[in-house]
Amino acid sequence: MFDSFFSHSILKRAIEKKKISVGVHNLRDFTHDRHKTCDDKPFGGGPGMLMKPEPIFEAYDKLFGKKAKKRASGFRFIYMTPQGAPFMQSTARKLSKARHLAVLCGHYEGVDQRVIDKLVTDEISIGDYVLTGGEIPAMVVVDAVARLVPGVLGREESKEFESFCRNLLEYPQYTRPSIYRGLKVPSILLSGHHKEIELWRREAALKITKKRRPELLRKGERNASGDQAVGAGTGQKGHPGF
């Protein structure tokens, strides 16, 4: 799954240019029985299987042991779980400042709680629904974080005017031709008056946000009053590895 994900488009170029580094590790490689068992029945009964602690702890020690000792320097061990905090653009910005991120993909009924208590620094959810595994959520986090790393996107300013960056959805955009099947591009966008275009875009973004995601406007009001900080958090300089 990850081989295909990392071999296309923006992430492929970012890896080739060494803007980010990525490693994918199979927990079965850290087992010691001939069946390479990574799961077992939960104590106390109940349906499903649970990921065992041993392979995860051993993988953690071998792969991230030295980095884990430097958590204050920006190492984060993320577990993808429906019980986690909602993944937001502000979360992506915070994680993009970390030097190294490790993402654990859950399966079955989840992982042994001792893994969460001892190793995990962040529990993250990409939505209120259940998937067959944590691979796709991990891809979402990696993609959202990687594109915020300087040099990953072709034009750095492009990420400053996207949805959620200012607690607003993005304004409508148009390209050539200016008239297609009788549908016209708003004349203001063809005027060349940049200040007026900027004002139009701002008003359009406010209008569409109010209609579709009004809670974002309320969140923006709280941030402006100092009740809540967006994108808070510190990290070390440098490009993150995953």
WOLIN-V328725 format. One record per residue. N is the residue number from 1. RES is the residue in three letters. PHI is phi in whole degrees, -180 to 180 (999 if undefined). PSI is psi in degrees with one decimal (none if undefined). D_CENTER is the distance of its C-alpha to the mean C-alpha in Angstrom with 2 decimals. Layout:
BEGIN
{{N	RES	PHI	PSI	D_CENTER} {N	RES	PHI	PSI	D_CENTER}}
END
This chain:
BEGIN
{{1	MET	999	-44.6	17.19} {2	PHE	-77	-29.5	15.18} {3	ASP	-58	-44.1	18.21} {4	SER	-69	-41.5	18.06} {5	PHE	-60	-40.8	14.35} {6	PHE	-89	1.6	14.80} {7	SER	-109	20.6	18.23} {8	HIS	-139	152.0	17.71} {9	SER	55	-139.2	17.12} {10	ILE	-63	-42.8	14.95} {11	LEU	-66	-38.2	13.29} {12	LYS	-60	-47.4	16.87} {13	ARG	-66	-37.1	18.33} {14	ALA	-64	-38.4	15.93} {15	ILE	-70	-43.4	16.92} {16	GLU	-62	-36.5	20.52} {17	LYS	-86	1.7	20.68} {18	LYS	61	32.3	19.28} {19	LYS	-76	-31.7	16.64} {20	ILE	-138	159.5	14.34} {21	SER	-125	144.5	15.69} {22	VAL	-136	137.5	14.54} {23	GLY	-134	138.2	16.49} {24	VAL	-116	129.8	16.53} {25	HIS	-127	134.3	18.90} {26	ASN	-94	121.4	20.90} {27	LEU	-63	-23.1	21.90} {28	ARG	-64	-22.8	25.23} {29	ASP	-71	-8.6	26.14} {30	PHE	-114	21.6	26.43} {31	THR	-102	167.9	28.89} {32	HIS	-128	-0.8	32.69} {33	ASP	-96	161.1	34.31} {34	ARG	-68	-21.1	35.41} {35	HIS	-90	-2.6	33.20} {36	LYS	52	54.0	30.02} {37	THR	-77	127.7	29.26} {38	CYS	-115	-1.7	25.82} {39	ASP	-140	161.9	26.55} {40	ASP	-159	170.2	29.47} {41	LYS	-71	144.1	30.85} {42	PRO	-74	141.3	29.86} {43	PHE	-62	142.4	32.60} {44	GLY	91	-3.7	34.28} {45	GLY	84	-175.8	33.97} {46	GLY	114	163.3	31.81} {47	PRO	-76	159.7	30.28} {48	GLY	81	-179.5	27.85} {49	MET	-121	160.8	26.95} {50	LEU	-125	141.5	24.86} {51	MET	-70	130.1	23.16} {52	LYS	-72	151.2	25.61} {53	PRO	-75	-33.2	24.96} {54	GLU	-57	-51.6	26.98} {55	PRO	-62	-34.5	24.88} {56	ILE	-71	-44.6	21.71} {57	PHE	-63	-41.6	23.71} {58	GLU	-69	-39.4	25.46} {59	ALA	-63	-42.4	22.42} {60	TYR	-61	-47.7	20.92} {61	ASP	-63	-42.7	24.27} {62	LYS	-75	-41.0	24.79} {63	LEU	-87	-36.5	21.44} {64	PHE	-126	7.2	20.18} {65	GLY	-51	-51.4	23.37} {66	LYS	-67	-39.6	24.07} {67	LYS	-68	-36.2	20.55} {68	ALA	-63	-29.7	20.40} {69	LYS	-71	-12.1	23.54} {70	LYS	-113	39.6	21.86} {71	ARG	-56	-36.8	19.17} {72	ALA	-65	-18.2	20.49} {73	SER	-90	1.2	19.78} {74	GLY	115	24.1	16.02} {75	PHE	-93	128.7	15.42} {76	ARG	-127	133.6	12.86} {77	PHE	-111	107.7	13.26} {78	ILE	-103	134.1	10.58} {79	TYR	-114	123.0	12.01} {80	MET	-85	117.0	10.51} {81	THR	-153	144.8	13.22} {82	PRO	-60	-18.7	14.49} {83	GLN	-84	-4.4	15.98} {84	GLY	-78	173.5	12.89} {85	ALA	-70	143.8	11.92} {86	PRO	-59	135.4	10.27} {87	PHE	-80	121.9	6.61} {88	MET	-124	168.8	7.57} {89	GLN	-62	-35.0	7.56} {90	SER	-64	-33.6	9.49} {91	THR	-65	-43.8	7.14} {92	ALA	-61	-41.5	4.95} {93	ARG	-64	-41.7	8.64} {94	LYS	-64	-45.8	9.87} {95	LEU	-68	-28.4	7.95} {96	SER	-67	-15.1	8.89} {97	LYS	-88	-10.1	12.36} {98	ALA	-75	152.2	12.56} {99	ARG	-80	-35.6	14.87} {100	HIS	-146	133.0	13.72} {101	LEU	-122	135.8	10.94} {102	ALA	-120	132.9	12.15} {103	VAL	-119	122.3	10.48} {104	LEU	-97	123.9	13.21} {105	CYS	-93	115.2	13.42} {106	GLY	-73	159.6	15.84} {107	HIS	-147	165.5	18.83} {108	TYR	57	-126.6	21.96} {109	GLU	-90	5.7	22.40} {110	GLY	115	-154.6	19.79} {111	VAL	-121	159.6	20.68} {112	ASP	-55	132.6	23.63} {113	GLN	-58	-26.6	23.18} {114	ARG	-64	-29.4	24.44} {115	VAL	-64	-45.5	21.31} {116	ILE	-66	-44.3	19.29} {117	ASP	-66	-36.9	22.08} {118	LYS	-98	-35.6	22.61} {119	LEU	-110	-38.6	19.54} {120	VAL	-74	134.6	16.26} {121	THR	-102	-26.6	14.98} {122	ASP	-141	128.5	12.01} {123	GLU	-107	123.5	12.02} {124	ILE	-129	139.3	9.06} {125	SER	-121	141.0	9.77} {126	ILE	-97	3.6	8.36} {127	GLY	163	165.7	11.98} {128	ASP	-87	68.0	15.60} {129	TYR	-158	167.5	16.64} {130	VAL	-116	132.5	17.27} {131	LEU	-111	172.4	16.48} {132	THR	-77	-14.2	18.59} {133	GLY	-170	171.8	16.12} {134	GLY	-90	5.2	12.70} {135	GLU	-65	-49.0	12.33} {136	ILE	-64	-45.3	10.85} {137	PRO	-57	-38.5	8.17} {138	ALA	-63	-39.8	7.50} {139	MET	-62	-39.3	7.64} {140	VAL	-61	-46.4	5.18} {141	VAL	-64	-47.3	2.40} {142	VAL	-60	-44.2	5.23} {143	ASP	-64	-47.2	6.07} {144	ALA	-65	-36.7	4.15} {145	VAL	-77	-45.2	4.96} {146	ALA	-60	-38.1	8.10} {147	ARG	-70	-12.3	9.48} {148	LEU	-91	-8.0	9.90} {149	VAL	-74	130.2	12.03} {150	PRO	-52	130.8	15.65} {151	GLY	95	-11.2	17.37} {152	VAL	-76	-45.5	14.65} {153	LEU	-83	150.5	15.44} {154	GLY	-63	-40.1	19.14} {155	ARG	-124	114.2	19.72} {156	GLU	-61	-32.8	17.96} {157	GLU	-71	-17.5	19.28} {158	SER	-63	-32.8	17.64} {159	LYS	-78	-9.6	14.28} {160	GLU	-82	-11.6	16.47} {161	PHE	-123	32.0	17.79} {162	GLU	-101	169.5	15.01} {163	SER	-57	140.3	14.38} {164	PHE	79	-13.0	13.20} {165	CYS	-66	-29.1	13.79} {166	ARG	-127	32.0	17.13} {167	ASN	59	31.0	16.83} {168	LEU	-134	147.5	18.31} {169	LEU	-74	159.0	17.69} {170	GLU	-74	148.2	18.66} {171	TYR	-71	159.6	22.40} {172	PRO	-64	145.2	24.15} {173	GLN	-129	153.2	24.68} {174	TYR	-138	156.7	27.59} {175	THR	-140	-176.8	29.03} {176	ARG	-69	146.9	32.44} {177	PRO	-81	158.7	34.83} {178	SER	-72	-21.9	35.50} {179	ILE	-132	124.6	37.41} {180	TYR	-139	120.3	36.59} {181	ARG	53	39.4	38.65} {182	GLY	80	-1.8	39.83} {183	LEU	-93	122.1	36.36} {184	LYS	-104	145.5	36.24} {185	VAL	-74	139.7	33.57} {186	PRO	-51	130.8	33.98} {187	SER	-60	-29.6	36.74} {188	ILE	-60	-32.4	35.09} {189	LEU	-73	-15.2	32.54} {190	LEU	-101	0.0	35.56} {191	SER	-78	-27.9	37.44} {192	GLY	84	-0.5	36.13} {193	HIS	-88	96.4	36.07} {194	HIS	-65	-37.8	32.72} {195	LYS	-66	-41.2	33.04} {196	GLU	-69	-37.2	33.95} {197	ILE	-64	-42.5	31.13} {198	GLU	-62	-41.1	28.65} {199	LEU	-65	-42.2	30.31} {200	TRP	-62	-43.5	30.20} {201	ARG	-64	-41.1	26.51} {202	ARG	-61	-46.8	25.91} {203	GLU	-65	-38.4	28.21} {204	ALA	-67	-39.2	26.70} {205	ALA	-65	-42.6	23.17} {206	LEU	-62	-42.1	24.73} {207	LYS	-65	-46.7	26.68} {208	ILE	-71	-33.3	23.94} {209	THR	-68	-42.3	21.69} {210	LYS	-61	-35.7	24.77} {211	LYS	-77	-42.7	25.49} {212	ARG	-101	-36.3	22.18} {213	ARG	-138	65.9	20.04} {214	PRO	-61	-23.9	22.67} {215	GLU	-66	-24.3	20.71} {216	LEU	-67	-34.9	18.59} {217	LEU	-68	-39.6	21.95} {218	ARG	-66	-37.4	22.97} {219	LYS	-64	-39.9	19.86} {220	GLY	-64	-36.2	20.71} {221	GLU	-66	-39.3	24.23} {222	ARG	-65	-40.4	23.34} {223	ASN	-65	-39.9	21.35} {224	ALA	-66	-29.4	24.33} {225	SER	-87	-3.4	26.71} {226	GLY	88	7.7	24.95} {227	ASP	-75	-21.7	24.20} {228	GLN	-151	139.2	20.49} {229	ALA	-100	133.8	18.51} {230	VAL	-98	134.6	15.37} {231	GLY	68	24.4	12.99} {232	ALA	-70	158.8	15.44} {233	GLY	127	150.8	15.31} {234	THR	-118	156.0	16.75} {235	GLY	-153	166.9	16.00} {236	GLN	-84	154.6	18.24} {237	LYS	-69	151.8	18.82} {238	GLY	123	168.7	17.92} {239	HIS	-94	136.9	15.28} {240	PRO	-76	152.0	12.85} {241	GLY	-111	154.2	13.51} {242	PHE	-116	none	11.59}}
END
